[in-house]
């Protein structure tokens, strides 16, 4: 299972929440991982690539 997290550079744009809402949710204006198994690894990687600040980290 891959490890997924959002670092402190998140600007709260919600792109990841829009892409995979079962994995990411907003909390205090920042994205956080709530269910790393809520989408396929491919979907999570796509959300990470769409992040404008490269805040989403995926470690396989």
mmCIF file of the N, C-alpha and C atoms, coordinates in Angstrom:
data_MODEL
# 
_entry.id   MODEL 
# 
loop_
_atom_site.group_PDB 
_atom_site.id 
_atom_site.type_symbol 
_atom_site.label_atom_id 
_atom_site.label_alt_id 
_atom_site.label_comp_id 
_atom_site.label_asym_id 
_atom_site.label_entity_id 
_atom_site.label_seq_id 
_atom_site.pdbx_PDB_ins_code 
_atom_site.Cartn_x 
_atom_site.Cartn_y 
_atom_site.Cartn_z 
_atom_site.occupancy 
_atom_site.B_iso_or_equiv 
_atom_site.pdbx_formal_charge 
_atom_site.auth_seq_id 
_atom_site.auth_comp_id 
_atom_site.auth_asym_id 
_atom_site.auth_atom_id 
_atom_site.pdbx_PDB_model_num 
ATOM 1   N N  . UNK A 1 1  ? 0.839   -1.189 0.000   1.00 0.00 ? 1  UNK A N  1 
ATOM 2   C CA . UNK A 1 1  ? 0.000   0.000  0.000   1.00 0.00 ? 1  UNK A CA 1 
ATOM 3   C C  . UNK A 1 1  ? 0.880   1.246  0.000   1.00 0.00 ? 1  UNK A C  1 
ATOM 4   N N  . UNK A 1 2  ? 0.552   2.176  -0.834  1.00 0.00 ? 2  UNK A N  1 
ATOM 5   C CA . UNK A 1 2  ? 1.315   3.421  -0.929  1.00 0.00 ? 2  UNK A CA 1 
ATOM 6   C C  . UNK A 1 2  ? 0.985   4.342  0.244   1.00 0.00 ? 2  UNK A C  1 
ATOM 7   N N  . UNK A 1 3  ? 1.946   5.145  0.610   1.00 0.00 ? 3  UNK A N  1 
ATOM 8   C CA . UNK A 1 3  ? 1.736   6.165  1.638   1.00 0.00 ? 3  UNK A CA 1 
ATOM 9   C C  . UNK A 1 3  ? 1.413   7.470  0.921   1.00 0.00 ? 3  UNK A C  1 
ATOM 10  N N  . UNK A 1 4  ? 0.352   8.150  1.365   1.00 0.00 ? 4  UNK A N  1 
ATOM 11  C CA . UNK A 1 4  ? -0.094  9.392  0.729   1.00 0.00 ? 4  UNK A CA 1 
ATOM 12  C C  . UNK A 1 4  ? -0.261  10.454 1.804   1.00 0.00 ? 4  UNK A C  1 
ATOM 13  N N  . UNK A 1 5  ? 0.269   11.663 1.551   1.00 0.00 ? 5  UNK A N  1 
ATOM 14  C CA . UNK A 1 5  ? 0.079   12.760 2.491   1.00 0.00 ? 5  UNK A CA 1 
ATOM 15  C C  . UNK A 1 5  ? 0.117   14.083 1.757   1.00 0.00 ? 5  UNK A C  1 
ATOM 16  N N  . UNK A 1 6  ? -0.310  15.128 2.453   1.00 0.00 ? 6  UNK A N  1 
ATOM 17  C CA . UNK A 1 6  ? -0.306  16.492 1.918   1.00 0.00 ? 6  UNK A CA 1 
ATOM 18  C C  . UNK A 1 6  ? 0.627   17.302 2.801   1.00 0.00 ? 6  UNK A C  1 
ATOM 19  N N  . UNK A 1 7  ? 1.609   17.965 2.187   1.00 0.00 ? 7  UNK A N  1 
ATOM 20  C CA . UNK A 1 7  ? 2.556   18.740 2.996   1.00 0.00 ? 7  UNK A CA 1 
ATOM 21  C C  . UNK A 1 7  ? 2.049   20.162 3.244   1.00 0.00 ? 7  UNK A C  1 
ATOM 22  N N  . UNK A 1 8  ? 2.841   20.936 3.950   1.00 0.00 ? 8  UNK A N  1 
ATOM 23  C CA . UNK A 1 8  ? 2.437   22.279 4.383   1.00 0.00 ? 8  UNK A CA 1 
ATOM 24  C C  . UNK A 1 8  ? 2.338   23.306 3.267   1.00 0.00 ? 8  UNK A C  1 
ATOM 25  N N  . UNK A 1 9  ? 2.759   22.967 2.060   1.00 0.00 ? 9  UNK A N  1 
ATOM 26  C CA . UNK A 1 9  ? 2.701   23.941 0.966   1.00 0.00 ? 9  UNK A CA 1 
ATOM 27  C C  . UNK A 1 9  ? 1.313   24.036 0.331   1.00 0.00 ? 9  UNK A C  1 
ATOM 28  N N  . UNK A 1 10 ? 0.354   23.248 0.813   1.00 0.00 ? 10 UNK A N  1 
ATOM 29  C CA . UNK A 1 10 ? -1.016  23.268 0.287   1.00 0.00 ? 10 UNK A CA 1 
ATOM 30  C C  . UNK A 1 10 ? -1.604  24.671 0.395   1.00 0.00 ? 10 UNK A C  1 
ATOM 31  N N  . UNK A 1 11 ? -2.224  25.132 -0.705  1.00 0.00 ? 11 UNK A N  1 
ATOM 32  C CA . UNK A 1 11 ? -2.856  26.450 -0.719  1.00 0.00 ? 11 UNK A CA 1 
ATOM 33  C C  . UNK A 1 11 ? -4.378  26.368 -0.650  1.00 0.00 ? 11 UNK A C  1 
ATOM 34  N N  . UNK A 1 12 ? -4.904  25.163 -0.515  1.00 0.00 ? 12 UNK A N  1 
ATOM 35  C CA . UNK A 1 12 ? -6.347  24.995 -0.363  1.00 0.00 ? 12 UNK A CA 1 
ATOM 36  C C  . UNK A 1 12 ? -7.153  25.196 -1.623  1.00 0.00 ? 12 UNK A C  1 
ATOM 37  N N  . UNK A 1 13 ? -6.589  24.863 -2.775  1.00 0.00 ? 13 UNK A N  1 
ATOM 38  C CA . UNK A 1 13 ? -7.289  25.086 -4.043  1.00 0.00 ? 13 UNK A CA 1 
ATOM 39  C C  . UNK A 1 13 ? -8.411  24.062 -4.281  1.00 0.00 ? 13 UNK A C  1 
ATOM 40  N N  . UNK A 1 14 ? -8.385  22.957 -3.564  1.00 0.00 ? 14 UNK A N  1 
ATOM 41  C CA . UNK A 1 14 ? -9.392  21.899 -3.619  1.00 0.00 ? 14 UNK A CA 1 
ATOM 42  C C  . UNK A 1 14 ? -9.356  21.052 -4.893  1.00 0.00 ? 14 UNK A C  1 
ATOM 43  N N  . UNK A 1 15 ? -8.316  21.155 -5.695  1.00 0.00 ? 15 UNK A N  1 
ATOM 44  C CA . UNK A 1 15 ? -8.219  20.329 -6.906  1.00 0.00 ? 15 UNK A CA 1 
ATOM 45  C C  . UNK A 1 15 ? -8.218  18.847 -6.561  1.00 0.00 ? 15 UNK A C  1 
ATOM 46  N N  . UNK A 1 16 ? -7.535  18.479 -5.494  1.00 0.00 ? 16 UNK A N  1 
ATOM 47  C CA . UNK A 1 16 ? -7.479  17.066 -5.103  1.00 0.00 ? 16 UNK A CA 1 
ATOM 48  C C  . UNK A 1 16 ? -8.834  16.579 -4.592  1.00 0.00 ? 16 UNK A C  1 
ATOM 49  N N  . UNK A 1 17 ? -9.529  17.437 -3.875  1.00 0.00 ? 17 UNK A N  1 
ATOM 50  C CA . UNK A 1 17 ? -10.860 17.081 -3.371  1.00 0.00 ? 17 UNK A CA 1 
ATOM 51  C C  . UNK A 1 17 ? -11.820 16.876 -4.539  1.00 0.00 ? 17 UNK A C  1 
ATOM 52  N N  . UNK A 1 18 ? -11.724 17.735 -5.536  1.00 0.00 ? 18 UNK A N  1 
ATOM 53  C CA . UNK A 1 18 ? -12.557 17.580 -6.727  1.00 0.00 ? 18 UNK A CA 1 
ATOM 54  C C  . UNK A 1 18 ? -12.225 16.281 -7.466  1.00 0.00 ? 18 UNK A C  1 
ATOM 55  N N  . UNK A 1 19 ? -10.945 15.927 -7.508  1.00 0.00 ? 19 UNK A N  1 
ATOM 56  C CA . UNK A 1 19 ? -10.507 14.748 -8.257  1.00 0.00 ? 19 UNK A CA 1 
ATOM 57  C C  . UNK A 1 19 ? -10.870 13.443 -7.551  1.00 0.00 ? 19 UNK A C  1 
ATOM 58  N N  . UNK A 1 20 ? -10.583 13.349 -6.268  1.00 0.00 ? 20 UNK A N  1 
ATOM 59  C CA . UNK A 1 20 ? -10.860 12.121 -5.510  1.00 0.00 ? 20 UNK A CA 1 
ATOM 60  C C  . UNK A 1 20 ? -11.372 12.459 -4.103  1.00 0.00 ? 20 UNK A C  1 
ATOM 61  N N  . UNK A 1 21 ? -12.645 12.840 -4.014  1.00 0.00 ? 21 UNK A N  1 
ATOM 62  C CA . UNK A 1 21 ? -13.212 13.259 -2.726  1.00 0.00 ? 21 UNK A CA 1 
ATOM 63  C C  . UNK A 1 21 ? -13.254 12.167 -1.669  1.00 0.00 ? 21 UNK A C  1 
ATOM 64  N N  . UNK A 1 22 ? -13.146 10.910 -2.066  1.00 0.00 ? 22 UNK A N  1 
ATOM 65  C CA . UNK A 1 22 ? -13.115 9.840  -1.074  1.00 0.00 ? 22 UNK A CA 1 
ATOM 66  C C  . UNK A 1 22 ? -11.762 9.724  -0.386  1.00 0.00 ? 22 UNK A C  1 
ATOM 67  N N  . UNK A 1 23 ? -10.754 10.374 -0.941  1.00 0.00 ? 23 UNK A N  1 
ATOM 68  C CA . UNK A 1 23 ? -9.405  10.326 -0.377  1.00 0.00 ? 23 UNK A CA 1 
ATOM 69  C C  . UNK A 1 23 ? -9.059  11.632 0.349   1.00 0.00 ? 23 UNK A C  1 
ATOM 70  N N  . UNK A 1 24 ? -9.379  12.772 -0.291  1.00 0.00 ? 24 UNK A N  1 
ATOM 71  C CA . UNK A 1 24 ? -8.988  14.077 0.247   1.00 0.00 ? 24 UNK A CA 1 
ATOM 72  C C  . UNK A 1 24 ? -10.201 14.877 0.705   1.00 0.00 ? 24 UNK A C  1 
ATOM 73  N N  . UNK A 1 25 ? -10.037 15.597 1.811   1.00 0.00 ? 25 UNK A N  1 
ATOM 74  C CA . UNK A 1 25 ? -11.046 16.532 2.284   1.00 0.00 ? 25 UNK A CA 1 
ATOM 75  C C  . UNK A 1 25 ? -10.342 17.775 2.800   1.00 0.00 ? 25 UNK A C  1 
ATOM 76  N N  . UNK A 1 26 ? -11.110 18.864 2.875   1.00 0.00 ? 26 UNK A N  1 
ATOM 77  C CA . UNK A 1 26 ? -10.548 20.115 3.371   1.00 0.00 ? 26 UNK A CA 1 
ATOM 78  C C  . UNK A 1 26 ? -10.731 20.203 4.882   1.00 0.00 ? 26 UNK A C  1 
ATOM 79  N N  . UNK A 1 27 ? -9.717  20.736 5.551   1.00 0.00 ? 27 UNK A N  1 
ATOM 80  C CA . UNK A 1 27 ? -9.780  20.969 6.990   1.00 0.00 ? 27 UNK A CA 1 
ATOM 81  C C  . UNK A 1 27 ? -8.963  22.218 7.292   1.00 0.00 ? 27 UNK A C  1 
ATOM 82  N N  . UNK A 1 28 ? -9.605  23.210 7.852   1.00 0.00 ? 28 UNK A N  1 
ATOM 83  C CA . UNK A 1 28 ? -8.940  24.479 8.175   1.00 0.00 ? 28 UNK A CA 1 
ATOM 84  C C  . UNK A 1 28 ? -8.266  25.100 6.956   1.00 0.00 ? 28 UNK A C  1 
ATOM 85  N N  . UNK A 1 29 ? -8.921  24.992 5.793   1.00 0.00 ? 29 UNK A N  1 
ATOM 86  C CA . UNK A 1 29 ? -8.420  25.622 4.574   1.00 0.00 ? 29 UNK A CA 1 
ATOM 87  C C  . UNK A 1 29 ? -7.319  24.870 3.864   1.00 0.00 ? 29 UNK A C  1 
ATOM 88  N N  . UNK A 1 30 ? -7.001  23.681 4.334   1.00 0.00 ? 30 UNK A N  1 
ATOM 89  C CA . UNK A 1 30 ? -5.948  22.861 3.714   1.00 0.00 ? 30 UNK A CA 1 
ATOM 90  C C  . UNK A 1 30 ? -6.510  21.475 3.429   1.00 0.00 ? 30 UNK A C  1 
ATOM 91  N N  . UNK A 1 31 ? -5.956  20.827 2.418   1.00 0.00 ? 31 UNK A N  1 
ATOM 92  C CA . UNK A 1 31 ? -6.365  19.464 2.112   1.00 0.00 ? 31 UNK A CA 1 
ATOM 93  C C  . UNK A 1 31 ? -5.690  18.498 3.074   1.00 0.00 ? 31 UNK A C  1 
ATOM 94  N N  . UNK A 1 32 ? -6.393  17.411 3.357   1.00 0.00 ? 32 UNK A N  1 
ATOM 95  C CA . UNK A 1 32 ? -5.793  16.347 4.148   1.00 0.00 ? 32 UNK A CA 1 
ATOM 96  C C  . UNK A 1 32 ? -6.286  15.011 3.625   1.00 0.00 ? 32 UNK A C  1 
ATOM 97  N N  . UNK A 1 33 ? -5.508  13.990 3.847   1.00 0.00 ? 33 UNK A N  1 
ATOM 98  C CA . UNK A 1 33 ? -5.865  12.640 3.433   1.00 0.00 ? 33 UNK A CA 1 
ATOM 99  C C  . UNK A 1 33 ? -6.751  12.041 4.523   1.00 0.00 ? 33 UNK A C  1 
ATOM 100 N N  . UNK A 1 34 ? -7.958  11.633 4.132   1.00 0.00 ? 34 UNK A N  1 
ATOM 101 C CA . UNK A 1 34 ? -8.873  11.029 5.097   1.00 0.00 ? 34 UNK A CA 1 
ATOM 102 C C  . UNK A 1 34 ? -9.053  9.532  4.863   1.00 0.00 ? 34 UNK A C  1 
ATOM 103 N N  . UNK A 1 35 ? -8.777  9.075  3.651   1.00 0.00 ? 35 UNK A N  1 
ATOM 104 C CA . UNK A 1 35 ? -8.936  7.655  3.332   1.00 0.00 ? 35 UNK A CA 1 
ATOM 105 C C  . UNK A 1 35 ? -8.002  7.299  2.172   1.00 0.00 ? 35 UNK A C  1 
ATOM 106 N N  . UNK A 1 36 ? -6.759  6.919  2.460   1.00 0.00 ? 36 UNK A N  1 
ATOM 107 C CA . UNK A 1 36 ? -5.810  6.646  1.385   1.00 0.00 ? 36 UNK A CA 1 
ATOM 108 C C  . UNK A 1 36 ? -6.204  5.470  0.497   1.00 0.00 ? 36 UNK A C  1 
ATOM 109 N N  . UNK A 1 37 ? -7.164  4.677  0.933   1.00 0.00 ? 37 UNK A N  1 
ATOM 110 C CA . UNK A 1 37 ? -7.619  3.544  0.138   1.00 0.00 ? 37 UNK A CA 1 
ATOM 111 C C  . UNK A 1 37 ? -8.930  3.848  -0.588  1.00 0.00 ? 37 UNK A C  1 
ATOM 112 N N  . UNK A 1 38 ? -9.324  5.132  -0.621  1.00 0.00 ? 38 UNK A N  1 
ATOM 113 C CA . UNK A 1 38 ? -10.591 5.521  -1.213  1.00 0.00 ? 38 UNK A CA 1 
ATOM 114 C C  . UNK A 1 38 ? -10.587 5.643  -2.724  1.00 0.00 ? 38 UNK A C  1 
ATOM 115 N N  . UNK A 1 39 ? -9.441  5.444  -3.342  1.00 0.00 ? 39 UNK A N  1 
ATOM 116 C CA . UNK A 1 39 ? -9.322  5.513  -4.810  1.00 0.00 ? 39 UNK A CA 1 
ATOM 117 C C  . UNK A 1 39 ? -8.114  4.680  -5.205  1.00 0.00 ? 39 UNK A C  1 
ATOM 118 N N  . UNK A 1 40 ? -8.015  4.419  -6.485  1.00 0.00 ? 40 UNK A N  1 
ATOM 119 C CA . UNK A 1 40 ? -6.860  3.652  -6.970  1.00 0.00 ? 40 UNK A CA 1 
ATOM 120 C C  . UNK A 1 40 ? -5.598  4.505  -6.869  1.00 0.00 ? 40 UNK A C  1 
ATOM 121 N N  . UNK A 1 41 ? -4.466  3.849  -6.847  1.00 0.00 ? 41 UNK A N  1 
ATOM 122 C CA . UNK A 1 41 ? -3.187  4.554  -6.811  1.00 0.00 ? 41 UNK A CA 1 
ATOM 123 C C  . UNK A 1 41 ? -3.049  5.455  -8.028  1.00 0.00 ? 41 UNK A C  1 
ATOM 124 N N  . UNK A 1 42 ? -3.528  4.986  -9.160  1.00 0.00 ? 42 UNK A N  1 
ATOM 125 C CA . UNK A 1 42 ? -3.482  5.793  -10.389 1.00 0.00 ? 42 UNK A CA 1 
ATOM 126 C C  . UNK A 1 42 ? -4.282  7.085  -10.214 1.00 0.00 ? 42 UNK A C  1 
ATOM 127 N N  . UNK A 1 43 ? -5.472  7.005  -9.634  1.00 0.00 ? 43 UNK A N  1 
ATOM 128 C CA . UNK A 1 43 ? -6.296  8.212  -9.419  1.00 0.00 ? 43 UNK A CA 1 
ATOM 129 C C  . UNK A 1 43 ? -5.622  9.172  -8.448  1.00 0.00 ? 43 UNK A C  1 
ATOM 130 N N  . UNK A 1 44 ? -5.004  8.627  -7.409  1.00 0.00 ? 44 UNK A N  1 
ATOM 131 C CA . UNK A 1 44 ? -4.309  9.470  -6.438  1.00 0.00 ? 44 UNK A CA 1 
ATOM 132 C C  . UNK A 1 44 ? -3.107  10.155 -7.082  1.00 0.00 ? 44 UNK A C  1 
ATOM 133 N N  . UNK A 1 45 ? -2.376  9.423  -7.916  1.00 0.00 ? 45 UNK A N  1 
ATOM 134 C CA . UNK A 1 45 ? -1.236  10.022 -8.617  1.00 0.00 ? 45 UNK A CA 1 
ATOM 135 C C  . UNK A 1 45 ? -1.683  11.123 -9.566  1.00 0.00 ? 45 UNK A C  1 
ATOM 136 N N  . UNK A 1 46 ? -2.828  10.935 -10.214 1.00 0.00 ? 46 UNK A N  1 
ATOM 137 C CA . UNK A 1 46 ? -3.364  11.972 -11.098 1.00 0.00 ? 46 UNK A CA 1 
ATOM 138 C C  . UNK A 1 46 ? -3.712  13.226 -10.297 1.00 0.00 ? 46 UNK A C  1 
ATOM 139 N N  . UNK A 1 47 ? -4.287  13.049 -9.111  1.00 0.00 ? 47 UNK A N  1 
ATOM 140 C CA . UNK A 1 47 ? -4.590  14.190 -8.249  1.00 0.00 ? 47 UNK A CA 1 
ATOM 141 C C  . UNK A 1 47 ? -3.293  14.893 -7.833  1.00 0.00 ? 47 UNK A C  1 
ATOM 142 N N  . UNK A 1 48 ? -2.265  14.114 -7.530  1.00 0.00 ? 48 UNK A N  1 
ATOM 143 C CA . UNK A 1 48 ? -0.977  14.689 -7.141  1.00 0.00 ? 48 UNK A CA 1 
ATOM 144 C C  . UNK A 1 48 ? -0.379  15.501 -8.285  1.00 0.00 ? 48 UNK A C  1 
ATOM 145 N N  . UNK A 1 49 ? -0.493  14.984 -9.495  1.00 0.00 ? 49 UNK A N  1 
ATOM 146 C CA . UNK A 1 49 ? 0.040   15.700 -10.657 1.00 0.00 ? 49 UNK A CA 1 
ATOM 147 C C  . UNK A 1 49 ? -0.740  16.977 -10.944 1.00 0.00 ? 49 UNK A C  1 
ATOM 148 N N  . UNK A 1 50 ? -2.019  16.998 -10.583 1.00 0.00 ? 50 UNK A N  1 
ATOM 149 C CA . UNK A 1 50 ? -2.855  18.174 -10.815 1.00 0.00 ? 50 UNK A CA 1 
ATOM 150 C C  . UNK A 1 50 ? -2.658  19.254 -9.750  1.00 0.00 ? 50 UNK A C  1 
ATOM 151 N N  . UNK A 1 51 ? -2.004  18.911 -8.663  1.00 0.00 ? 51 UNK A N  1 
ATOM 152 C CA . UNK A 1 51 ? -1.809  19.866 -7.566  1.00 0.00 ? 51 UNK A CA 1 
ATOM 153 C C  . UNK A 1 51 ? -0.857  20.980 -8.012  1.00 0.00 ? 51 UNK A C  1 
ATOM 154 N N  . UNK A 1 52 ? -1.312  22.247 -7.986  1.00 0.00 ? 52 UNK A N  1 
ATOM 155 C CA . UNK A 1 52 ? -0.470  23.337 -8.477  1.00 0.00 ? 52 UNK A CA 1 
ATOM 156 C C  . UNK A 1 52 ? 0.773   23.612 -7.626  1.00 0.00 ? 52 UNK A C  1 
ATOM 157 N N  . UNK A 1 53 ? 0.758   23.185 -6.373  1.00 0.00 ? 53 UNK A N  1 
ATOM 158 C CA . UNK A 1 53 ? 1.913   23.423 -5.508  1.00 0.00 ? 53 UNK A CA 1 
ATOM 159 C C  . UNK A 1 53 ? 2.692   22.145 -5.210  1.00 0.00 ? 53 UNK A C  1 
ATOM 160 N N  . UNK A 1 54 ? 2.331   21.034 -5.871  1.00 0.00 ? 54 UNK A N  1 
ATOM 161 C CA . UNK A 1 54 ? 2.991   19.740 -5.671  1.00 0.00 ? 54 UNK A CA 1 
ATOM 162 C C  . UNK A 1 54 ? 3.003   19.345 -4.200  1.00 0.00 ? 54 UNK A C  1 
ATOM 163 N N  . UNK A 1 55 ? 1.889   19.616 -3.529  1.00 0.00 ? 55 UNK A N  1 
ATOM 164 C CA . UNK A 1 55 ? 1.783   19.346 -2.089  1.00 0.00 ? 55 UNK A CA 1 
ATOM 165 C C  . UNK A 1 55 ? 1.449   17.901 -1.756  1.00 0.00 ? 55 UNK A C  1 
ATOM 166 N N  . UNK A 1 56 ? 0.901   17.179 -2.717  1.00 0.00 ? 56 UNK A N  1 
ATOM 167 C CA . UNK A 1 56 ? 0.507   15.794 -2.476  1.00 0.00 ? 56 UNK A CA 1 
ATOM 168 C C  . UNK A 1 56 ? 1.708   14.899 -2.734  1.00 0.00 ? 56 UNK A C  1 
ATOM 169 N N  . UNK A 1 57 ? 2.036   14.114 -1.742  1.00 0.00 ? 57 UNK A N  1 
ATOM 170 C CA . UNK A 1 57 ? 3.185   13.206 -1.829  1.00 0.00 ? 57 UNK A CA 1 
ATOM 171 C C  . UNK A 1 57 ? 2.685   11.771 -1.846  1.00 0.00 ? 57 UNK A C  1 
ATOM 172 N N  . UNK A 1 58 ? 3.256   10.963 -2.732  1.00 0.00 ? 58 UNK A N  1 
ATOM 173 C CA . UNK A 1 58 ? 2.910   9.552  -2.832  1.00 0.00 ? 58 UNK A CA 1 
ATOM 174 C C  . UNK A 1 58 ? 4.207   8.756  -2.776  1.00 0.00 ? 58 UNK A C  1 
ATOM 175 N N  . UNK A 1 59 ? 4.285   7.869  -1.800  1.00 0.00 ? 59 UNK A N  1 
ATOM 176 C CA . UNK A 1 59 ? 5.468   7.029  -1.641  1.00 0.00 ? 59 UNK A CA 1 
ATOM 177 C C  . UNK A 1 59 ? 5.025   5.577  -1.807  1.00 0.00 ? 59 UNK A C  1 
ATOM 178 N N  . UNK A 1 60 ? 5.555   4.931  -2.821  1.00 0.00 ? 60 UNK A N  1 
ATOM 179 C CA . UNK A 1 60 ? 5.166   3.540  -3.083  1.00 0.00 ? 60 UNK A CA 1 
ATOM 180 C C  . UNK A 1 60 ? 6.047   2.567  -2.332  1.00 0.00 ? 60 UNK A C  1 
# 
